[in-house]
Amino acid sequence: MFAGSAAFAQAAQCSCLAAIPVSGSVVGQLTNVQGDVRMSQAGGYAGVNGEAPVYSGARIMTGAQASASLVVGTNCAFDVPANVTVQIDPVEGGMCVSFDAPQAAVVPAGSEPGVLPVLLGAGAIGGGAALLLGLQDDDDAVSR
């Protein structure tokens, strides 16, 4: 009973729960690798060039200015941006794919650009304008 509860707790934190064949076999594929992308191996982390198979328990790290596409099972596909760590762990019912990054940074593969980048950009511009107006010197004396 407790083991199932732990697996459920882990699965609840998954960005995607992939139905996968028996553990130990290839569970996914890393493709379109650009920049410094590293994946855990038996002896530590190794660089990935081009594409590579992904196994249960893998950890994938993208560096600054790096990206890759990740497919796990038949239902989990992501475009992985820079500065993200991806974990692929076995849980009851499949493979848990989770990301150590802000949720907005990880984009499901094949998704169209949405309103979020526009809103974030507008917020950044508006915040910058407010800061400039607040810092404007209008020659008002603080004490008279």
C-alpha positions in Angstrom: 0.0 0.0 0.0 2.7 2.5 0.9 4.8 1.8 -2.3 1.7 2.5 -4.4 1.2 5.8 -2.5 4.8 6.9 -3.1 4.5 6.0 -6.8 1.3 8.1 -7.0 2.9 11.0 -5.2 5.8 10.9 -7.8 3.3 10.6 -10.7 1.4 13.6 -9.5 4.6 15.7 -10.0 5.1 14.5 -13.5 4.9 16.8 -16.5 3.9 13.8 -18.4 3.3 10.1 -17.5 4.3 7.9 -20.4 3.2 4.3 -20.9 6.4 2.4 -21.5 7.7 -1.2 -22.0 9.7 -3.0 -19.3 12.3 -0.9 -17.5 15.8 -1.2 -18.7 14.9 -1.0 -22.4 15.0 2.3 -24.4 12.1 4.4 -23.2 12.6 7.4 -25.5 14.7 9.4 -27.9 16.6 12.7 -27.7 16.8 14.5 -31.0 17.5 17.9 -32.5 20.3 18.5 -30.0 21.8 21.9 -30.2 24.5 23.3 -27.9 25.7 21.8 -24.6 23.3 18.9 -23.8 24.4 16.2 -21.4 22.8 12.9 -20.4 23.6 10.7 -17.4 25.5 7.5 -18.3 27.0 4.7 -16.1 30.1 6.8 -15.4 28.5 10.2 -15.0 27.3 12.7 -17.5 28.3 12.6 -21.2 27.7 15.1 -24.0 25.0 14.3 -26.6 25.5 15.2 -30.2 22.7 14.8 -32.8 20.4 12.2 -31.1 20.5 9.5 -28.5 18.3 6.8 -27.0 16.9 7.6 -23.5 16.7 4.9 -20.8 14.8 4.6 -17.6 16.4 6.7 -14.8 18.1 9.1 -17.2 18.9 12.7 -16.4 19.2 15.2 -19.2 20.7 18.7 -18.7 20.7 21.5 -21.2 23.3 24.3 -20.8 23.0 28.0 -21.7 22.1 28.5 -25.4 21.2 24.7 -25.7 18.0 22.9 -26.7 16.8 19.5 -27.7 13.6 17.6 -28.5 12.6 14.7 -26.3 10.1 11.9 -26.9 9.3 9.4 -24.1 6.8 6.6 -24.8 4.1 7.3 -27.3 2.5 10.2 -25.6 5.2 12.5 -24.2 7.0 14.9 -26.5 8.7 18.1 -25.5 11.0 20.8 -26.8 13.5 21.2 -24.0 14.9 24.8 -23.7 18.3 26.0 -22.2 19.1 25.6 -18.5 16.7 22.7 -17.8 17.2 19.3 -16.1 14.8 16.5 -17.2 14.3 13.4 -15.1 12.8 10.2 -16.5 11.9 7.9 -13.7 9.9 4.6 -13.5 6.6 4.9 -11.6 3.6 2.7 -11.3 1.9 2.9 -14.6 4.8 4.0 -16.7 7.6 6.6 -16.8 7.4 10.0 -15.1 8.9 12.8 -17.1 9.6 15.8 -14.9 11.5 19.1 -15.4 13.5 21.2 -13.0 12.6 24.5 -14.6 9.8 27.1 -14.5 6.7 25.5 -16.0 6.4 28.2 -18.7 9.9 27.3 -19.9 9.1 23.8 -21.1 6.9 23.7 -24.2 5.1 20.6 -25.4 6.4 19.7 -28.9 4.3 20.8 -31.8 2.4 23.5 -29.8 1.7 26.8 -31.4 3.1 30.0 -29.8 0.5 31.3 -27.4 -0.4 34.4 -25.6 2.0 33.9 -22.7 5.2 35.2 -24.5 3.3 38.2 -25.6 2.0 38.9 -22.1 5.4 38.4 -20.6 7.0 40.7 -23.2 4.3 43.4 -22.6 4.8 43.0 -18.8 8.5 43.5 -19.2 8.1 46.6 -21.4 5.4 48.0 -19.1 7.5 47.4 -16.0 10.6 49.0 -17.6 8.5 52.1 -18.6 7.2 52.4 -15.0 10.7 52.2 -13.7 12.0 54.9 -16.0 9.1 57.2 -15.1 9.7 56.6 -11.4 13.4 57.4 -11.8 12.8 60.5 -13.8 14.3 63.6 -12.3 11.6 66.3 -12.1 13.7 68.7 -10.0 11.3 68.4 -7.0 13.2 69.1 -3.8 12.9 66.5 -1.1 13.1 69.0 1.7 12.4 72.6 1.5 
